[in-house]
Amino acid sequence: MKIKLVKSADIDKVKWNSCVHYAPAGNIFGYKWYLDAVVKEWDGLVEGEYESVFPLIWKDRKFRSQELYEHELIRSNGLYTVHINSTKRIQAFLDHIPDDYKKVNFSLSEGLNVPKESGFEETKRSNYLLLLNKPYEDLSNDYTDELKQKLDGVVNGSLIVSGNIKPEKLAAFYQKHADKKIPDSDFHALQRIMYNCLHRGWGGASGILDAEGELIAADFFIFSHKRIMSLMPAVSPKGKALHALDYLYDMQIRRSERKPLLLDFNTKSTSDFARSFNAAETPFYSLKKEKKFLNII
């Protein structure tokens, strides 16, 4: 197994993207265009002729050292391979992470098992998936009673679904109403992601307007690897009162019923919102390691 470090600028994007596309544990976060849209510095570990790839997202830190870190807009990545995802192969890539990175923090994609003696500290994370291959009546029957009551309370015609929302407006809405403040760099990264998806026909915006035409809830859904993935759900205070985000997801499920797809809620921790739709908790693992020099970080 020959693994080499390749600088981002030297990566063969066609071969890299092809590996991510066909990997059993593939996801949107591994594509070169996605990584380029989100982070400034990243390199990759490559096996052979790109039969396996492993992104290394890094930044400079104190004392002229570097670290691998988790970016807010990248839930997980780790190893992408067209081979079997064996713990032996995963360990081989972990062993090839350069010693230059004094701090390492990243998440392996769902379905990748952490080797027993990986040498990393493990933390279990949670994403949620909902299989959409049943009729809407069956899917909605599995909603929680609380969610059913919320949707029953939506007055017919009071909430309007709209897909005609530009990335700039959607990013600004998210920046204003997200649960936590996002930096300007992520504000621009979100727009780059959305425009890339629109260019490829891999996604679209979905918003909820009130009776006066005001945007009160929105998300951008990405279509990749047999999934419909939420990128950036946001809801205004008025939207919360009207259960607009619940209604938006219910409408997405209506549109996607009977399809062999997964609705990916794209979470990193326990989500009562996802559970209310009967989405199944799907674990993945964050790996951390910090090297010390003379007992100093």
WORA-V185484 format. One record per backbone hydrogen bond with DSSP energy under -1.0 kcal/mol. NH is the residue of the N-H (numbers start at 1). CO is the residue of the C=O. Records with the same first field share a line. If there is no record, write none. Layout:
BEGIN
NH->CO + CO
END
This chain:
BEGIN
4->46
6->44
10->7
11->8
13->11
16->12
17->13
18->14
19->15
20->16
21->17
22->18
23->19
26->23
30->27
35->31
36->32
37->33
38->34
39->35
43->56
44->6
45->54
46->4
47->52
48->2
51->47
53->80
54->45
56->43
58->41
59->67
61->65
65->62
66->100
67->59
68->103
69->57
74->71
77->107
80->53
82->51
86->84
90->86
91->87
92->88
93->89
94->90
95->91
97->94
101->98
102->66
104->289
106->287
108->285
109->77
112->109
118->115
121->288
123->286
125->284
127->282
129->280
130->263
132->261
139->135
140->136
141->137
142->139
143->140
144->276
148->144
149->145
150->146
151->147
152->148
153->149
154->151
158->155
160->209
162->207
165->163
170->166
171->167
172->168
173->169
174->170
175->171
176->172
177->173
178->174
187->183
188->184
189->185
190->186
191->187
192->188
193->189
194->190
195->191
196->192
197->193
198->194
199->195
200->196
202->197
204->221
206->219
207->162
208->217
209->160
210->214
213->210
216->208
217->208
218->234
219->206
221->204
222->229
223->202
224->227
227->224
228->262
229->222
230->264
231->220
234->218
236->216
240->236
241->237
242->238
243->240
244->239
247->243
248->244
249->245
250->246
251->247
252->248
253->249
254->250
255->251
256->252
258->134
259->132 + 256
261->259
262->226
263->130
264->228
265->128
275->271
276->272
277->274
278->275
279->274
280->129
282->127
284->125
286->123
287->106
288->121
289->104
291->102
293->296
296->293
END
